[in-house]
Amino acid sequence: MTLASFIRAGLLTAALAAAAAPAIAQTPEPLASGWIMGGYVTPKHKPPKQSYGVQTHLVIPGASRSAGAGVTFGVTDAGQVLWMVQTDYQPSLQPAHVKRAFATLRPPLTAEQVPRFIMVCAWPLGDDGKPGAPIAGFAERDDTRTSIERDGTLQEHITLHWTSVSAARARDKFGKADLCGEVAKTKKSSATRWMIDRDGK
């Protein structure tokens, strides 16, 4: 057998072995997303009023429709990790979602006041209420979809979105602490709270 024939035979054997090898299935990552919508109104001769809401979602491939809970954290461009919103119970994790009405100390709300990345976590709850292992997905603020509408000087409305990104792009930005596991176990977070509750709720 010549050297060329030997090389061709080796390449053919390698190709056949690769074709016969079972494909390694990769589990799709959870898909996180979120949005903020609301406005700031300054009626004549009355105190200004804020009406903002944030809602985040997590679609978990293959997850059952068992009851669960969730939490969302954000991280600013400066690297500060913030607790944004959580829920202690929801009937189904498919999809998981959390929402909150909030107000800002510096109205009106601007994109710069909103975290660049979010981490949306969810975990199943057993019949005894004990939490399972948290699952996380990540999303980035999509400034191309931010919309701000103004009506003179009396009213301003904002719509803002976070779009799903890979864990490799965002996970390290949230540090090494088990933020999601902490909330799942204690229903509390050591992270700084983002914004203030609207109307004390």
BELGI-V66437 format. One record per backbone hydrogen bond with DSSP energy under -0.5 kcal/mol. CO is the residue of the C=O (numbers start at 1). NH is the residue of the N-H. Records with the same first field share a line. If there is no record, write none. Layout:
# BELGI-V66437
CO=NH / NH
This chain:
# BELGI-V66437
2=6
3=7
4=8
5=9
6=10
7=11
8=12
9=13
10=14
11=15
12=16
13=17
14=18
15=19
16=20
17=21
23=25
25=27
30=32
31=59
33=57
34=162
35=55
36=160
37=53
38=158
39=51
40=156
41=49
43=46
49=41
51=39
52=102
53=37
54=100
55=35
56=98
57=33
58=60 / 96
59=31 / 61
60=63
66=93
67=125
68=90
69=123
70=87
71=121
72=84 / 85
73=119
74=82
75=116 / 117
76=79
80=76
81=192
82=74 / 84
83=194
85=72
87=70
90=68
93=95 / 96
95=94
96=58
98=56
100=54
101=198
102=52
103=196
110=113
111=114
116=141
117=75
118=120 / 139
119=73 / 121
120=137
121=71
122=135
123=69
124=132
126=129
130=126
135=122
137=120
138=32 / 165
139=118
140=163
141=143
142=145
143=146
147=159
149=157
150=152
151=154 / 155
154=42
155=151
156=40
157=149
158=38
159=147
160=36
161=142
162=34
163=140
165=138
166=169 / 170
167=171
170=173
171=174
172=175
177=179
178=182
179=183
180=184
181=185
182=186 / 188
183=187
192=83
196=103
197=200
198=201
